[in-house]
Amino acid sequence: MAVVEHTGQSGAGGHGGHGGQARPRTYGNWRRPASPGLLGMGALGTVILFVGLVSLIVGWFTGGFRAVVPLVLVFGAVLALLAFRDRHGATGAERLGRWLLWADGRRRGMHLYRSGALSGVPWGTHQLPGLLAASQLSEWTDSWGRPFAVLRVPSTGHCSVMFSTEPDGASLVDAEQVHLWVAQWGAWLSSLSSEAGLVGASVTVETAPDSGSRLRQEVEKQAHPDAPAVALAMLSEVVARYPEGSATIRAWVTLTFSAAPRPGARRRSAADVARDLASRLPVLSQGLLATGAGGARPVAAQELCEFVRVAYDPAMALTLDEARHDRSVPELRWGDVGPVATEATWSTYRHDSAVSVTWSMTAPPRGEVYSSVLHGLLNPHPDVDRKRVTLVFRPLDPARAARIVEIDKRAADFRATVGDRPSARAIAEQRAAAATAAEEALGAGLVDFSVLVTATVADEQRLPDAIAAVDMLSASARLQLRPMYGSQDVGFAASLPLGLMLPAHSALPASVRSAL
């Protein structure tokens, strides 16, 4: 996916006033760059089509009808897999490849994971599974004296830093202030394309049940022993009853950097990357203040370990809250925050004391939307114990952005001019591609983005209600979501605020994926 972020406002610009009254500002014009091709196929399918036609002609003149029939069957099957797409835009080849990979992994037992003293994990630790198995966590100090954690993934050479934020929220806030936040967020995203070595960024918003420990700590700290008995009794009742049905909302911003300062350069160590980031983190965190993210501070290693431990075993949340209340939280190591046991099925992911389902966005909102379009999806829901929404952004450098929009514009022009009567959708796509190219030419930044949604429940019997709730919330957000069939464990890890960039872990080159 690609979205144009303006320096002054986010998305495709809002509408001005009409008749002396300002109309609500809307955003849109998100596009998926398409590969040029015939019959709805990409460049790869078109090449196969021409190769098939040439093969049929040669076969007809050399072997006659008997030589042509097998060629027709083979090329027909291949073209059918590449030409027909489902409502999520996936071709038959993609669905078949996904199922074959899942079947092969299940045959080899890769869908099961066990850790601990009786497992095969080295030293009997509770190592994280899957893509995070080889990850390494270290802690450093930035130029303001704040500790920050650096998570390194050796397979890709990526190093991620996390910020914990306290969003202000849009309640009782003027509409102009909200629009200003959106504009500043667009400017912050656009500025990321000039950050040296930056690979991607993500924003994670999690809603979870509130144990009431923080409220109890605050009341115990502020309550005076000589206060009236009625006041103390009222505070005790509030502390006892308030956590029932309440929820906490936490947000993180994660930045992922490459260990190589430029393409083809030697990878730096985590220490070298951390020393480079130590002077840059204060500027990056200060830039988030104007976006409505509130105070942003780097996440320390202990805090990150606690979050990941609770994500894989939600039953530990109450235990850690009570330990924090007693000031006796144990020091966690990165090698012990993983789950004891997991099982990935085709459509679910069982991990320790809970079961989860993860969706990925297959299409952004169509048309124009308001700035509050994700409000319902981000809010707590009674049918979902824990809900995590992660927006993943990959800023593109200006040179690559210009090349992408021009290719996309030419492909849209080709689809709109082929034939005597182009469809209304082809004409609309041509106009949208032209608008995107014009905005990029004026200095707007181009960002690839996606959305991951993870719903977690403690009781598997409640999973159908949680799935129905996410389907309803995604419809209100005008997002088209699809469960990550066959890769639920990968989707769960990618939705954590750890900076995993899934395209970097794919065995299929990006050029081949775009040609499909």
Secondary structure, 3 states (H helix, E strand, C coil): CEEEECCCCECCCCCCEECCEECCCCECCCECCCCCCCCCCCHHHHHHHHHHHHHHHHHHHHHCHHHHHHHHHHHHHHHHHHHCECCCCCEHHHHHHHHHHHHHHHHCCCCEEECCCCCCCHHHCCCCCHHHCCCEEEEEECCCCCEEEEEEECCCCEEEEEEEECCCCCCCCCHHHHHHHHHHHHHHHHHHHHCCCEEEEEEEEEEEECCCHHHHHHHHHHCCCCCCHHHHHHHHHHHHHCCCCCEEEEEEEEEEEECCCCCCCCCCCHHHHHHHHHCCHHHHHHHCHHHCCCCEEECCHHHHHHHHHHHHCCCHHHHHHHHHHCCCCCCCCHHHCCCCEEEECCCCEEECCEEEEEEEEEECCCCCECCCCCHHHHCCCCCCCEEEEEEEEEECCHHHHHHHHHHHHHHHHHHHHCCCCCCHHHHHHHHHHHHHHHHHHCCCEEEEEEEEEEEEECCHHHHHHHHHHHHHHHHHCCCEEEECCCCHHHHHHHHCCCCCCHHHHCCCCHHHHHHC
